[in-house]
Amino acid sequence: MSQRHINLEVAPLERVQIRAKFHSERQRVNSSLRDIAESCRGGVDADDLDDPGNAFHRPHHHDASRGRERVKRRRKRHWKTKMWKRRTAVRRAKAQQLHAA
């Protein structure tokens, strides 16, 4: 059975709650950027203003370093393999049979 909800002490957030959290964070960042743009138009130097970074990031479902290792280990394969050639030849033969009949 899946070990997804093995920790029953902390209930996982519902999808609606997570979406609401993302929405409020986007609103905060957008309103801060709008305020910065207005103050830049007003004559304030852009270097003096603070950039509103994302305080809440979407949780990642995988480890990026592990993914990079797997990509390095994987052997690159040429797209034009014997299997591709065989399937193309079979398709061509079938097409010739249909046209001849």
C-alpha positions in Angstrom: 0.0 0.0 0.0 1.1 3.6 -0.6 3.2 5.3 2.0 1.9 8.7 0.9 0.0 9.6 4.1 2.1 7.7 6.6 2.4 10.8 8.9 -1.1 11.1 10.3 -0.1 13.8 12.8 0.0 16.5 10.1 -2.9 16.5 7.7 -1.9 17.5 4.1 -3.3 20.8 2.8 -6.3 20.6 0.5 -5.8 21.5 -3.1 -8.1 24.5 -2.7 -6.1 25.9 0.2 -2.8 25.5 -1.7 -4.3 27.3 -4.7 -5.5 30.1 -2.5 -2.0 30.4 -1.0 -0.4 30.6 -4.4 -3.0 33.2 -5.6 -2.5 35.5 -2.6 1.3 35.3 -3.1 1.0 36.2 -6.8 -1.3 39.1 -5.8 1.2 40.4 -3.3 4.1 40.2 -5.7 2.1 41.9 -8.5 0.9 44.7 -6.3 4.5 45.3 -5.1 5.8 45.4 -8.6 3.0 47.8 -9.6 4.0 50.1 -6.7 7.7 49.9 -7.7 6.8 50.8 -11.3 4.8 53.8 -10.2 7.6 55.1 -7.9 10.1 54.6 -10.8 7.9 56.7 -13.0 7.8 59.3 -10.2 11.6 59.7 -10.3 12.9 57.3 -7.7 16.0 55.4 -8.7 15.3 51.7 -9.4 18.4 50.6 -7.4 16.9 52.2 -4.2 13.8 50.0 -4.3 13.5 46.5 -3.0 12.5 43.7 -5.3 9.6 41.7 -3.9 10.8 38.1 -4.0 8.5 35.1 -3.8 8.0 34.3 -0.1 6.2 31.1 -0.9 7.5 28.6 -3.5 5.6 25.7 -5.0 6.9 22.5 -3.4 9.0 20.4 -5.7 8.1 16.8 -6.3 11.6 15.5 -7.1 15.2 16.2 -6.1 16.9 18.2 -8.8 20.4 16.9 -8.1 19.2 13.3 -8.4 17.5 14.1 -11.7 20.7 15.6 -13.1 22.6 12.5 -12.1 20.1 10.3 -13.9 20.4 12.4 -17.1 24.2 12.1 -17.1 24.0 8.3 -16.7 21.5 7.9 -19.5 23.0 7.0 -22.8 22.0 9.2 -25.7 20.4 7.1 -28.5 20.2 8.1 -32.0 16.6 8.5 -33.3 17.1 6.6 -36.5 17.4 3.1 -35.2 17.0 -0.3 -37.0 13.6 -0.6 -35.5 12.6 2.7 -37.1 14.0 1.6 -40.4 12.2 -1.8 -40.2 8.8 -0.1 -39.4 9.3 2.3 -42.3 10.1 -0.5 -44.7 7.0 -2.4 -43.5 4.8 0.7 -43.9 6.2 1.2 -47.4 5.6 -2.4 -48.4 2.0 -2.2 -47.2 1.4 1.0 -49.1 2.8 -0.6 -52.3 0.4 -3.6 -51.8 -2.6 -1.3 -51.4 -1.7 0.7 -54.5 -1.1 -2.5 -56.6 -4.4 -4.0 -55.5 
